């Protein structure tokens, strides 16, 4: 990275909420982990202090073992209590200059520390039905306060930025779009279970927002209409909430006779194999802050069929990929029917340079440094 320590007379201390790293690999934890792996280094112009109320998952131990990281598991209060009681004390004790919230919330009191916060989506306004009741009310009450008091807001996409501006139009100077990155998987591993060839593939937590029920119903309807449809369907993901019936169907293999297979919580190596071997990638979410799986599919040269929502148009090409109305079963059937007659390999090599984790980390670091340089203007 081009930023050098000697540009700053002092090495600011940045506290980071690393609770996402306690839950294994999710979109949120992958984003944070990949960025931290690049930010925490010998020549960093910033000093990082990592905080969580829960132990960090083993897949992220490499971050904790970095000699330049300082990790503190501070108390075991529930998240919102921990954020507003324990974290302010740590901000004072560790004399933090900046606190960076990575779960869309900041403590109500941060002392004199500058504040930055990640916003992956604005679901409590844009898609409230996709949230648990507790999570909805937590964000409905506290997100407006966080947005108002944050000095810098990292938006996962232009769509997220626009959602925030529709909610609070005066926040534009604070908003900085920082897209996630993608990189080649280091290795491939075939799943232990036997899977068919030439399959369609999707990945997602089993929860309402991922809209897997609509996609499954569309696939089953399509198979009823055309029993010779050439593509079986593989779903990968981890268990979520409000999907008990779907979870039972998939885990017990009750849909395999109809061409639908389930791979639970795949490793990165198995996930890499699924992306590489699939014929096309499907992504039916009703709402996303961005859609990292689409980038991973594009990296493998796959054609995508996705929900017709604004954020996916930041990634996909209308003249190459296919779109369907998110909750319309017949629309999905129509799009899936086009796949057998479509060229299923992207015609040109996809440019991954604009979607690199190095670029993501560089923009985060630049944002934090710029925030520090302009601290006197912000805290007059």
KOLGUVEX-992263 format. One record per residue (C-alpha): x, y, z; residue in three letters. Coordinates in steps of 0.2 Angstrom, whole numbers, padded with zeros to 4 digits, always signed. Layout:
XYZala...
END
This chain:
+0000+0000+0000unk+0007+0017-0004unk+0003+0025+0013unk+0018+0026+0024unk+0019+0028+0043unk+0030+0044+0041unk+0016+0053+0033unk+0009+0055+0051unk+0018+0062+0065unk+0009+0051+0077unk+0003+0033+0075unk-0016+0034+0079unk-0024+0020+0089unk-0039+0012+0080unk-0051+0001+0090unk-0061-0012+0080unk-0077-0021+0084unk-0072-0039+0078unk-0087-0048+0084unk-0091-0054+0066unk-0075-0065+0067unk-0084-0075+0081unk-0096-0084+0069unk-0086-0092+0056unk-0086-0088+0038unk-0101-0076+0033unk-0101-0062+0021unk-0098-0049+0035unk-0084-0059+0043unk-0075-0062+0027unk-0076-0044+0023unk-0068-0039+0039unk-0056-0053+0040unk-0049-0049+0022unk-0047-0031+0026unk-0039-0034+0043unk-0026-0046+0036unk-0020-0032+0025unk-0022-0017+0037unk-0012-0025+0052unk+0006-0025+0046unk+0023-0019+0051unk+0023-0003+0040unk+0005+0001+0045unk+0002+0020+0049unk-0011+0015+0061unk-0011+0004+0077unk-0025-0008+0078unk-0034-0014+0094unk-0047-0028+0092unk-0062-0031+0103unk-0075-0044+0105unk-0087-0051+0118unk-0085-0069+0111unk-0070-0080+0106unk-0064-0078+0088unk-0068-0093+0077unk-0053-0104+0073unk-0053-0100+0054unk-0048-0082+0059unk-0034-0087+0071unk-0021-0081+0059unk-0027-0063+0062unk-0024-0065+0081unk-0007-0073+0079unk-0001-0057+0069unk+0012-0049+0081unk+0005-0032+0076unk-0013-0036+0082unk-0019-0033+0099unk-0034-0043+0104unk-0045-0041+0119unk-0060-0052+0124unk-0068-0040+0135unk-0082-0047+0146unk-0097-0058+0141unk-0111-0046+0141unk-0124-0048+0126unk-0119-0038+0111unk-0129-0021+0113unk-0125-0020+0132unk-0106-0024+0129unk-0105-0011+0115unk-0112+0003+0126unk-0105-0002+0143unk-0088-0012+0140unk-0082-0003+0124unk-0083+0015+0131unk-0072+0010+0145unk-0060+0002+0134unk-0059+0017+0123unk-0054+0027+0138unk-0042+0014+0145unk-0033+0011+0129unk-0033+0029+0124unk-0041+0026+0107unk-0041+0039+0094unk-0053+0031+0082unk-0067+0018+0085unk-0072+0008+0070unk-0089-0001+0072unk-0091-0016+0060unk-0109-0021+0064unk-0118-0005+0059unk-0118+0001+0076unk-0107+0013+0087unk-0108+0015+0106unk-0119+0029+0111unk-0104+0037+0120unk-0086+0036+0113unk-0078+0049+0123unk-0067+0060+0112unk-0063+0046+0100unk-0067+0049+0081unk-0079+0036+0074unk-0081+0026+0058unk-0094+0013+0055unk-0098+0000+0041unk-0115-0001+0033unk-0118-0016+0023unk-0137-0012+0021unk-0151-0002+0028unk-0163-0017+0030unk-0172-0010+0045unk-0179+0002+0032unk-0177-0006+0015unk-0181-0024+0020unk-0188-0025+0038unk-0196-0042+0035unk-0179-0050+0032unk-0174-0047+0050unk-0178-0055+0067unk-0189-0044+0078unk-0175-0041+0091unk-0163-0036+0077unk-0176-0025+0068unk-0180-0014+0084unk-0161-0013+0089unk-0157-0005+0072unk-0173+0005+0071unk-0169+0013+0087unk-0150+0014+0087unk-0145+0015+0069unk-0152+0033+0067unk-0141+0038+0082unk-0126+0029+0074unk-0128+0037+0057unk-0129+0055+0065unk-0114+0053+0077unk-0102+0044+0065unk-0088+0054+0058unk-0086+0042+0043unk-0098+0029+0036unk-0091+0015+0024unk-0105+0009+0013unk-0104-0008+0005unk-0111-0002-0011unk-0118+0013-0021unk-0136+0005-0017unk-0132+0006+0002unk-0126+0024+0000unk-0142+0029-0009unk-0153+0020+0004unk-0144+0030+0018unk-0147+0046+0008unk-0165+0043+0006unk-0166+0041+0025unk-0155+0055+0030unk-0150+0067+0015unk-0138+0077+0025unk-0125+0063+0027unk-0118+0063+0010unk-0101+0071+0016unk-0098+0056+0028unk-0102+0042+0015unk-0088+0032+0007unk-0092+0018-0005unk-0080+0003-0002unk-0084-0012-0012unk-0078-0029-0006unk-0065-0039-0015unk-0062-0056-0022unk-0047-0067-0024unk-0044-0085-0031unk-0047-0099-0019unk-0031-0107-0014unk-0036-0125-0017unk-0051-0135-0022unk-0059-0150-0014unk-0073-0161-0020unk-0087-0163-0007unk-0088-0180+0002unk-0106-0182-0004unk-0110-0188-0022unk-0116-0174-0033unk-0122-0174-0051unk-0113-0165-0065unk-0118-0150-0074unk-0127-0142-0059unk-0134-0125-0056unk-0128-0118-0040unk-0132-0106-0026unk-0126-0102-0009unk-0134-0093+0006unk-0139-0094+0024unk-0156-0102+0026unk-0166-0087+0030unk-0180-0077+0022unk-0170-0064+0014unk-0160-0077+0004unk-0177-0081-0004unk-0172-0099-0007unk-0191-0105-0006unk-0195-0095-0021unk-0181-0102-0031unk-0184-0120-0026unk-0203-0119-0030unk-0198-0112-0047unk-0186-0126-0050unk-0199-0139-0045unk-0212-0131-0056unk-0200-0131-0070unk-0196-0150-0068unk-0215-0153-0068unk-0216-0144-0085unk-0201-0152-0092unk-0194-0168-0084unk-0179-0168-0096unk-0173-0151-0090unk-0154-0154-0091unk-0148-0146-0075unk-0149-0153-0057unk-0148-0140-0043unk-0136-0139-0029unk-0139-0127-0014unk-0124-0124-0001unk-0126-0114+0015unk-0127-0114+0033unk-0143-0115+0044unk-0152-0098+0048unk-0168-0093+0055unk-0187-0094+0050unk-0183-0108+0038unk-0186-0124+0049unk-0197-0133+0036unk-0184-0129+0022unk-0170-0134+0033unk-0178-0151+0037unk-0182-0154+0018unk-0164-0151+0013unk-0155-0159+0027unk-0165-0175+0025unk-0162-0176+0007unk-0180-0176+0003unk-0178-0166-0013unk-0164-0176-0021unk-0176-0187-0031unk-0182-0171-0039unk-0164-0165-0043unk-0161-0153-0028unk-0145-0157-0017unk-0139-0148-0001unk-0121-0145+0005unk-0121-0139+0022unk-0108-0126+0028unk-0095-0130+0015unk-0077-0126+0018unk-0068-0113+0006unk-0060-0128-0003unk-0077-0136-0006unk-0085-0120-0011unk-0071-0117-0023unk-0075-0134-0031unk-0094-0130-0032unk-0091-0113-0041unk-0078-0121-0053unk-0089-0135-0058unk-0107-0127-0059unk-0115-0123-0076unk-0122-0107-0070unk-0124-0097-0053unk-0141-0092-0046unk-0144-0079-0033unk-0162-0076-0028unk-0160-0064-0013unk-0174-0051-0010unk-0162-0038-0003unk-0143-0037-0001unk-0130-0024+0004unk-0120-0030-0011unk-0119-0049-0016unk-0101-0056-0014unk-0106-0073-0021unk-0110-0065-0038unk-0092-0058-0038unk-0085-0076-0034unk-0095-0083-0048unk-0090-0070-0060unk-0072-0074-0056unk-0074-0092-0062unk-0082-0085-0078unk-0100-0091-0074unk-0116-0084-0081unk-0128-0078-0067unk-0146-0078-0064unk-0151-0066-0051unk-0165-0056-0043unk-0169-0040-0052unk-0164-0028-0038unk-0153-0012-0040unk-0138-0018-0031unk-0135-0033-0043unk-0135-0021-0058unk-0119-0014-0050unk-0111-0031-0053unk-0119-0040-0068unk-0122-0036-0086unk-0139-0036-0093unk-0134-0042-0110unk-0125-0057-0103unk-0133-0062-0087unk-0151-0066-0083unk-0163-0057-0070unk-0180-0063-0062unk-0192-0054-0051unk-0187-0059-0034unk-0203-0066-0027unk-0211-0071-0044unk-0210-0090-0047unk-0215-0089-0065unk-0202-0076-0068unk-0188-0088-0061unk-0195-0102-0072unk-0194-0091-0087unk-0176-0086-0084unk-0171-0104-0079unk-0179-0110-0096unk-0167-0099-0105unk-0151-0108-0099unk-0151-0123-0110unk-0150-0112-0125unk-0138-0100-0118unk-0119-0099-0119unk-0114-0103-0102unk-0096-0096-0102unk-0093-0078-0101unk-0085-0072-0118unk-0072-0061-0111unk-0060-0063-0096unk-0068-0054-0082unk-0057-0040-0075unk-0055-0043-0056unk-0043-0028-0053unk-0058-0017-0047unk-0064-0030-0035unk-0047-0034-0025unk-0046-0035-0007unk-0030-0025-0008unk-0041-0011-0015unk-0054-0013-0002unk-0041-0012+0012unk-0032+0003+0004unk-0049+0013+0003unk-0053+0009+0021unk-0035+0014+0027unk-0036+0030+0017unk-0053+0034+0025unk-0047+0031+0042unk-0031+0042+0039unk-0041+0056+0031unk-0053+0055+0046unk-0038+0058+0058unk-0030+0072+0047unk-0046+0081+0048unk-0050+0078+0066unk-0049+0096+0071unk-0062+0102+0058unk-0074+0088+0064unk-0073+0091+0083unk-0073+0109+0084unk
END
